[in-house]
Structure formats: structure tokens, C-alpha cells
Amino acid sequence: MSGHSHAKTVKATKDANAAVKGKIFSKMARLISLAAKEGGNPEFNAKLKGAIETAKKFNMPKDNIERAVKKGTGELEGEALETISVEILGPGGINVIVEGITDNKNRSFGEIKQIAQKRGCKLANEGSLKWQFEQSGIINTAVVAENRKEELEIMAIEAGATDLIWQTDEGQIYLEIITKPEELNIVKKSLEEKGIEIESANLGWIAKEEIEVSESDRKIAENLFNDLDESDSVQNIYSNLKN
């Protein structure tokens, strides 16, 4: 998976139990609050607009969204949130980038380090792996019918996509559309005007080259991703593991 993002990881858990939904809402609230620091009006803050749209996809209550925005703008007391980025040397030589939001960097770094060590992996020095990735816009569509694949590919290319990656999640397919970072919102708007339902849209990291690993290392990687995703601090996970 070139861009294993939290939004995709939780795609299949929209109807999950209350505990899982609570964790998703907590992550969404942090994302909204951090984005709202740059302005509380989503019409003039693309990051906030995207965060709110993603939260709504997971049926996050309106009151929760409004409270998260007010915490970000300072209208309500909230956590002192900041972003973190951690690079991990994964199984089979794969490289992993973990991005998150936290109110305590030291605690979150320690937790991520412990998760990596549990799976026989270790943290890398900052910047030592990231050069192998390229920051891009990443747009995930809703589930796509098999007979619409070619049509959707053409519309995505016409909208300005630089790459297209088909993903499978529990037998359902959807399209991951890659864009230039500065054209993310332009491409997203164009796709929506064409009637394409967007599941998520954000900036992320795409591997310049993907690598194959053994089945045993792939299993370790999947367990690593799942463990990381359980962390309240972790928002997105990217790797150069070949899908």
C-alpha cells in the first residue's frame, strides 16, 4: 500500500461498536481542532472543511464537530495540540511514515516506539526515510461498481490526477486518486462536480518506489499498521509496501 491512511483503515468500521466509534470521533475531533486554529470558517479554511467532511462521513454528531471547532479557535478550553511525524524501519526493509496529532509529544513518541519494538521494528532518524516518499494530494472515492472503473479513470485524469491506484477493501473496490499537492482541492471539486462521491481528501506521502516482501513480513507489517492505528495519537500511516 503506497498510502495507508487512517481514513481508509476505518472505512469498514462505520457501523462498528460504540468503543470503536468513540476512538474514531476522538481522532476526528483532534483533526478538526488543529485545522480550526487557522480559522473557524470552513468556507475560508480548506483544511477545516476537509476535516469536517471526513468526520461527517463517519456520522460524527454535529455537536461534536462544533465543539471541536470551538476548541480549535479558542472559544472553548481545549488541549494544546501539535503534529508529530515518526519514521519507522519496518519488516522486510519497508519504510513507514506515521503522522499524528498529540497533546504530549514525548508520550506519543514513546508509545509509537513501543509499538514498533513489539513488532521487531525500530524508529529511524527524522528525515532519513522521508526522502523516499513524495508529498501528494490523496483522494479516496466511495465504493466503485466494477462496470464504472474505466469511466471513473477517464474522469479522474480529466480532472487533473497524476496517478490512479485501485484499492480493495473486504471485496469492495475504490479508487485512490493522486494529485499535485497544490491541486488537491481543485481536483476534488472537479470530481464532485462530475458526481463522484469522495470519501476523503488530504495531503499525504506516496512512495517513489514500492517493494515486495515475504508473506511473513507482510503479516508483521499488517499487525504493525493495526497496532499503530489503535493509538489515539496516530492519524495517518504511509509505507512503501507493494500492494
N, C-alpha and C positions, 0 to 999 in steps of 0.2 A: 504494500500500500504506500503510495507516494505521499499522500497527505492523510494520515489517520487522525481525523479531528473529533473533538468531543461531540460535536453536533451529530456526526454520523454514528458515533458509538451509541448514543442514546436514542437514535432514530427508532429502534424497535421496542423501546420501553415506554412509549407514550401512554400505554394502558397498564403500566406496571403498578405495583402496590404503593401504598402511601409513603413508605420509607424511601423507596427509590425516587418517587416524585419529589419528595422533600429535598433530597440531595440535588436533583436537577434544578429545582427552583432556587436553592441556595446559590448554586453556581451562576444561574442566570441573573440573580439579584446583584451579585458582585460585578458581573459584566456590565449591567445597566448602570450601577452606581459609579463605576470607574469612568464609563463613557460620559455620564452626565456631568462630570467635573468640567467638561469642555463646553457646557451649555445644556440647559434643561429642555430646550425646544427641539424635538426630533426633526422638525422641518428644516432647521438650520444646523443640525448636527448629524451627519451621516452615520457615524459610529453608533450613536444612541438609537437612531432609527433602526439600524440593522439589529442591534441587541434586543430592542423591544419586539421586532418582528419575529426573531428567533424564539423569544420567550412565549409569544402568543402561539407559536406552532406547537408548543408543549403544554398548551392550555394553562399557562400561569395566570392566576387570578389578577384582574385589573388592579385591585387594591395593592397587591404585592408589587406590581410594576410601578405604580405611582409612588409607593413608599420608597422603593429603591432609587427612583429618580430624585426624590427629595433628599435622600441621604447623600446622594452624589453632589447635589447643588448646595448642600449645607442647610437646607430648610429644616431637616431633621438630623438629630445626632446620629452619627454612623461610625463605622470602622475607618481607620486611616489605611486605605487600600493602596497597594502598589503592585506593579507587574514583576514577574520573575521569569527567567529563561534558564533552563538547565540542559546540558548536553550529556548524553549517555552513550558509552561504548557498549553496544548490545550484543546478543548472541550471534555467532557466525560472522562477526565482523560488521554487522549492520550499525548504522548511526541513528541516534534518536534525539529529537529536539522536543523538549517539554516546555510548554508555556503555561503560566498560571497567574492567578491574582491572589494576593495574600495580605493579611494584616500583621504578619510576623515572618519576615524573610528567613531568619535563622531556623525557626521551627519547620518551615516548609522545605527548605533545603535539606535539613536533617531527615525529614520524612521521606523525601524523594530518594535520598542516598540510601536509606534503609531498604526501600522497596527494590532499588536496583541491585543491592548486595544480596537480597533474598533470592533473586533470580540469577545470581552469578555474574552480574554486570557491575560496571563501575562508572563513576562520573568522570567526564573529561574536562579539561581546562576550557574556560569560556572562549569561544571563537575558534577552537581547534577543529570542530566538526562542521560548524555552520557554513563554512565556505563551500561545502559540497552541496549546498542547497541554494535555491533561488527564491526570493520572496515574490509571491504572485497573488493575484486575486483568485479565490476558490469559491465557485458557486455550485451548490448541490441542488439538483432538481428533485421534485417529488417523484414517486414511483412512476416508471415509464412502461407503457404497453409495448410488447415486442414488435408489433407492426408499426410503431411510430418512431423507431430508433433512427432510421435514415432521415426522416423528416426533421427530427429534433436536431440531428447533427448539422444539417444544412442551415437551419435557423440559428444555431449557436455560432457557426462560422460567420454567417452574415452579420451577426450582432457584434462580432469582434473577438471571438475566442481565439486564443493562441494554441490551445491544445484541448483534447477531449479524452476523458478516461471513463470507461464504463465500469461501474461498480455493482457488486451483487451482495445483497443483504438478506439472508434467510430466503433465498429463492426469488426475491424481488430485485429488479434492476433499476438503477437510476444513473444519471449522467453527472459526472464531475467536470465542470467547465472551468478551464484555466484562462486567466486574463492577465494583462499587464496590470501591475498594482494600481496605477493611476486611472485605469479604465474600468475598475471593478463595478462602480455604481452605474456607469454609463451602459455597460453590457447588461447588468442586472435589469435596469429599467427597460432596455430594448427587448429583453426576453419576456418580461412581464407584459409589455405592450403586445407581444405576439401571442399572449395567452398561455405562456409556460409557467407552471406553478413552481416557485422557488422554495426550497426547504431551508437553505441557509446560504449566506454570502459573507465572506470575511477574507482578510489578508492572512496568508499562511505561507508555509515553506514547502516547496516542491523539490525533490531530489534531482540533481542534474543527471545522475546515473543510478539505476536501481540494481540490486544484487540478489542473486538466488542463494538460498541457504538450505540445509538439510531439513527433513521433516521434524527432527527432534529440536533443532534450533528454532524452527518456525513456531513450534508449540511453546517453547520458552518465551519467544517474542510475544505471542498472543497473551500468555499469562502475565508478562510484564506490562503490556498495554492495559489489560484489565485491572491489574493492581494499581497502576498509576491513575486510572480513571476513577477509582474508588476514593482517591484523595480529594478532599474538599478544595484544595488549593489549585488542582490541575484543571485547566480549561481545554487545552489542545495538545495533541501528541502527533508528531510527524516522524516518519522514518524513510530510509531508502530501501526497505524490504520490498522485493518484487512481488506484485500481487499474484 
